[in-house]
């Protein structure tokens, strides 16, 4: 059943480019405002964040149980596919990356910055706008795109496979909460419990700790094993590095000795542009192979476990 749910959800992502019509997060902003307007959470960091994330997760678990009791496997399917789709990351990753690469190969730095904005976390958008070096922009976009691919798909699938639909929702709402707090601190908008922003960041790091290491080992298998495995082993028990840093180390190791000849742009652009483009294209290919490996392993598990 888990494999069928994943395949249906991934199939709809291919059709829509993302979770499409199901990615409506307005309710979460209203829910956050409601939670933090209650006297229960005032001056008590942690309680508001727990209510913000855990109550909707509990709601998804209850809905799934009711659907299964009423309709059996069909009910599970009807609830699980939309919830998993909702849990996938926002925006069309492939379109954003393709737009960035087009602008990059044309040497249009401003257009490249604009195209890359959907790939970045809120705190990095302003930083990207101020960059004047093409190489610095490339480094920022490579790191941002790697993390975006991870959070929109791999982390969600990891927690879905481990904890089911509530696990997928737990990760997405944790990421949404962190994003809302970051946007709030940038805009200085509505008031919230100050300590919860740091708590949301720390919790997100914790909930990403296992899946980023799972994807790291997967990248070693589908990429340059020696280079990626070395990075994976060095950061296996690391308790300080950010998820983005660890993922960047893994991808650099898995890409190995990539060169400009692997770029699809041909000789029409400079050597430096081709090399940077080859890194982005190589990363896309690696992540696609890693996803295929995960789906294959799920299929094999389902085959031999039945």
C-alpha positions as CSV (number, residue, x, y, z in Angstrom):
1,X,0.0,0.0,0.0
2,X,2.8,2.4,0.9
3,X,4.4,1.9,-2.6
4,X,1.1,2.5,-4.3
5,X,0.5,5.7,-2.3
6,X,4.0,7.0,-3.2
7,X,3.7,6.1,-6.9
8,X,0.3,7.8,-7.2
9,X,1.6,10.9,-5.4
10,X,4.8,11.1,-7.5
11,X,2.7,10.6,-10.7
12,X,0.6,13.6,-9.8
13,X,3.7,15.6,-9.1
14,X,5.0,14.8,-12.6
15,X,1.7,16.0,-14.0
16,X,1.4,19.2,-12.0
17,X,5.1,19.9,-11.4
18,X,4.4,20.0,-7.6
19,X,1.6,19.3,-5.2
20,X,-0.3,21.9,-7.3
21,X,-3.9,22.5,-6.1
22,X,-3.3,21.0,-2.7
23,X,-0.6,23.4,-1.7
24,X,-2.7,25.9,0.1
25,X,-1.0,27.1,3.3
26,X,-3.3,30.0,4.3
27,X,-4.9,27.9,7.0
28,X,-1.6,27.4,8.7
29,X,-1.0,31.2,9.0
30,X,-4.5,31.5,10.6
31,X,-3.9,28.5,12.8
32,X,-0.6,30.1,14.0
33,X,-2.3,33.4,14.8
34,X,-5.0,31.6,16.7
35,X,-2.5,29.5,18.7
36,X,-0.3,32.4,19.7
37,X,-3.3,34.6,20.6
38,X,-4.2,32.2,23.4
39,X,-3.2,33.1,27.0
40,X,-2.0,29.5,27.5
41,X,1.1,30.1,25.4
42,X,2.0,33.6,26.5
43,X,5.4,33.6,28.1
44,X,5.8,29.8,27.7
45,X,8.1,29.0,24.8
46,X,7.6,25.6,23.4
47,X,3.9,25.1,24.2
48,X,2.7,27.2,21.2
49,X,5.1,25.5,18.8
50,X,4.0,22.1,20.1
51,X,0.3,23.0,19.5
52,X,1.0,24.6,16.2
53,X,2.6,21.4,14.7
54,X,1.3,18.4,16.7
55,X,-2.4,19.1,16.7
56,X,-2.8,19.1,12.9
57,X,-0.6,15.9,12.8
58,X,-2.9,14.3,15.3
59,X,-5.8,15.4,13.2
60,X,-4.4,13.7,10.1
61,X,-3.9,10.5,12.1
62,X,-7.5,10.6,13.3
63,X,-8.8,11.3,9.8
64,X,-6.8,8.3,8.4
65,X,-8.1,6.0,11.1
66,X,-11.7,7.1,10.4
67,X,-11.3,6.6,6.7
68,X,-9.8,3.1,7.2
69,X,-12.6,2.1,9.5
70,X,-15.2,3.4,7.1
71,X,-13.8,2.4,3.7
72,X,-10.9,0.0,4.4
73,X,-7.9,0.2,2.0
74,X,-9.8,2.6,-0.3
75,X,-10.2,5.1,2.5
76,X,-6.5,4.9,3.3
77,X,-5.7,5.6,-0.3
78,X,-8.2,8.5,-0.5
79,X,-6.7,10.2,2.5
80,X,-3.0,9.2,2.2
81,X,-2.4,10.4,-1.4
82,X,-3.7,14.0,-0.9
83,X,-2.0,14.3,2.5
84,X,1.3,13.0,1.0
85,X,1.0,15.4,-1.9
86,X,0.3,18.3,0.5
87,X,3.4,17.2,2.5
88,X,5.7,17.5,-0.6
89,X,7.6,20.8,-1.0
90,X,6.2,23.9,-2.5
91,X,6.8,25.3,-6.0
92,X,8.0,23.7,-9.3
93,X,11.6,22.7,-8.6
94,X,12.5,21.6,-12.1
95,X,11.1,24.8,-13.7
96,X,12.9,27.0,-11.2
97,X,16.2,25.2,-11.8
98,X,15.7,25.2,-15.6
99,X,15.0,29.0,-15.5
100,X,18.2,29.6,-13.5
101,X,20.3,27.5,-15.9
102,X,19.0,29.3,-18.9
103,X,19.9,32.7,-17.4
104,X,23.2,31.3,-16.2
105,X,24.2,30.1,-19.7
106,X,23.2,33.5,-21.1
107,X,25.4,35.3,-18.6
108,X,22.4,37.3,-17.2
109,X,23.2,37.5,-13.5
110,X,20.1,39.4,-12.5
111,X,17.7,37.0,-14.3
112,X,19.6,34.1,-12.7
113,X,19.1,35.6,-9.3
114,X,15.4,36.1,-10.0
115,X,14.9,32.6,-11.3
116,X,16.8,31.1,-8.3
117,X,14.6,32.8,-5.6
118,X,12.0,30.0,-5.4
119,X,14.8,27.6,-4.6
120,X,16.0,29.6,-1.6
121,X,14.9,29.8,2.0
122,X,13.5,33.3,3.0
123,X,16.7,34.3,4.9
124,X,18.8,33.8,1.7
125,X,16.8,35.7,-0.8
126,X,18.1,39.1,0.2
127,X,21.6,37.8,0.3
128,X,21.3,36.5,-3.2
129,X,20.0,39.9,-4.4
130,X,23.1,41.6,-3.1
131,X,25.6,39.2,-4.8
132,X,27.7,40.7,-7.6
133,X,29.9,37.6,-8.2
134,X,28.7,34.9,-10.6
135,X,30.7,32.2,-8.8
136,X,29.3,33.3,-5.4
137,X,25.8,33.1,-6.8
138,X,26.5,29.6,-8.2
139,X,27.7,28.4,-4.8
140,X,24.6,29.8,-3.1
141,X,22.2,28.3,-5.7
142,X,23.9,24.9,-5.7
143,X,23.5,24.7,-1.9
144,X,19.9,26.0,-2.0
145,X,18.8,23.7,-4.8
146,X,20.3,20.7,-3.0
147,X,18.4,21.5,0.2
148,X,15.2,22.3,-1.7
149,X,15.3,18.9,-3.4
150,X,15.9,17.2,-0.1
151,X,13.1,19.0,1.9
152,X,10.5,18.8,-0.8
153,X,10.8,15.1,-1.4
154,X,13.3,12.9,0.3
155,X,12.8,14.1,3.9
156,X,9.0,13.7,3.4
157,X,9.3,10.2,1.9
158,X,11.7,9.2,4.7
159,X,9.2,10.1,7.5
160,X,6.3,8.7,5.5
161,X,8.1,5.3,5.2
162,X,9.0,5.4,8.9
163,X,5.8,6.8,10.5
164,X,3.2,6.8,7.7
165,X,1.1,9.8,6.8
166,X,1.4,11.5,10.2
167,X,5.2,11.4,9.8
168,X,5.0,13.1,6.4
169,X,2.7,15.8,7.9
170,X,5.0,16.2,10.9
171,X,7.9,17.0,8.7
172,X,6.0,19.4,6.4
173,X,4.4,21.3,9.3
174,X,7.8,21.6,11.1
175,X,9.3,23.1,7.9
176,X,6.3,25.4,7.4
177,X,6.6,26.6,11.0
178,X,10.3,27.3,10.6
179,X,9.6,29.2,7.4
180,X,6.8,31.3,9.0
181,X,9.0,32.3,11.9
182,X,11.8,33.3,9.5
183,X,9.5,35.4,7.4
184,X,8.1,36.9,10.6
185,X,11.6,37.9,11.8
186,X,12.4,39.4,8.4
187,X,9.2,41.4,8.1
188,X,8.8,42.1,11.8
189,X,5.1,41.3,11.4
190,X,2.8,39.6,13.9
191,X,4.1,38.9,17.4
192,X,4.9,35.4,18.6
193,X,6.7,33.8,21.5
194,X,10.4,34.8,20.8
195,X,11.9,31.5,21.9
196,X,9.8,29.5,19.5
197,X,11.8,30.7,16.5
198,X,15.0,29.1,17.8
199,X,13.0,26.0,18.9
200,X,11.5,25.6,15.4
201,X,15.0,25.8,13.8
202,X,16.5,23.3,16.3
203,X,13.5,20.9,15.9
204,X,13.8,21.1,12.1
205,X,17.5,20.3,12.3
206,X,16.7,17.3,14.5
207,X,14.0,15.9,12.3
208,X,16.3,16.3,9.3
209,X,19.2,14.6,10.9
210,X,18.3,11.0,10.0
211,X,16.9,11.6,6.5
212,X,19.9,13.7,5.3
213,X,22.2,10.8,6.3
214,X,19.9,8.3,4.5
215,X,20.1,10.4,1.3
216,X,23.8,10.7,1.8
217,X,24.3,7.0,1.7
218,X,22.0,6.7,-1.3
219,X,24.1,9.3,-3.1
220,X,27.2,7.3,-2.4
221,X,25.6,4.3,-4.1
222,X,24.4,6.1,-7.2
223,X,27.3,8.5,-7.5
224,X,31.0,8.5,-6.8
225,X,31.0,6.0,-3.9
226,X,34.5,6.6,-2.5
227,X,34.2,10.4,-2.4
228,X,30.6,10.5,-1.0
229,X,31.2,7.6,1.5
230,X,34.2,9.5,2.9
231,X,32.1,12.6,3.4
232,X,29.2,10.5,4.8
233,X,31.4,8.7,7.3
234,X,33.1,12.0,8.4
235,X,29.7,13.7,9.1
236,X,27.8,10.6,10.3
237,X,27.7,11.6,14.0
238,X,28.1,15.4,13.5
239,X,26.0,17.4,15.9
240,X,26.9,20.9,14.8
241,X,26.7,21.1,11.0
242,X,23.6,22.5,9.4
243,X,21.6,20.2,7.1
244,X,22.5,22.3,4.1
245,X,26.2,21.9,4.9
246,X,26.1,18.2,5.3
247,X,24.1,17.7,2.1
248,X,26.6,19.9,0.2
249,X,29.5,17.8,1.4
250,X,27.7,14.6,0.3
251,X,26.8,16.0,-3.1
252,X,30.4,17.3,-3.7
253,X,31.7,13.8,-2.9
254,X,29.1,12.0,-5.0
255,X,29.8,14.3,-8.0
256,X,33.5,13.5,-7.8
257,X,35.6,14.7,-10.7
258,X,32.8,16.2,-12.8
259,X,34.1,18.4,-15.7
260,X,32.7,20.9,-18.2
261,X,32.3,18.2,-20.9
262,X,29.2,16.9,-19.0
263,X,27.4,20.2,-19.5
264,X,24.5,20.2,-22.0
265,X,25.1,23.8,-23.1
266,X,27.9,22.8,-25.5
267,X,30.7,25.2,-26.5
268,X,28.6,28.3,-26.9
269,X,29.3,29.4,-23.3
270,X,32.6,29.8,-21.4
271,X,34.5,27.1,-19.6
272,X,33.5,28.4,-16.2
273,X,29.8,28.6,-17.1
274,X,29.9,25.0,-18.4
275,X,31.6,23.7,-15.3
276,X,29.1,25.3,-13.0
277,X,26.2,24.2,-15.2
278,X,27.6,20.7,-15.2
279,X,27.5,20.6,-11.4
280,X,23.9,21.6,-11.3
281,X,22.9,19.1,-14.0
282,X,25.0,16.4,-12.3
283,X,23.2,17.1,-9.0
284,X,19.8,16.7,-10.7
285,X,20.9,13.4,-12.3
286,X,22.2,12.1,-8.9
287,X,19.0,13.0,-7.1
288,X,16.8,11.4,-9.8
289,X,18.9,8.2,-9.5
290,X,18.6,8.3,-5.7
291,X,14.8,8.7,-5.9
292,X,14.6,5.7,-8.4
293,X,16.7,3.7,-5.9
294,X,14.4,4.5,-3.0
295,X,11.3,3.5,-5.1
296,X,13.0,0.3,-6.2
297,X,13.9,-0.7,-2.7
298,X,10.3,0.0,-1.6
299,X,9.1,-2.3,-4.4
300,X,11.5,-5.1,-3.5
301,X,10.5,-4.8,0.2
302,X,6.9,-5.0,-0.7
303,X,7.6,-8.0,-3.0
304,X,9.5,-10.0,-0.5
305,X,7.6,-9.0,2.6
306,X,4.3,-10.1,1.2
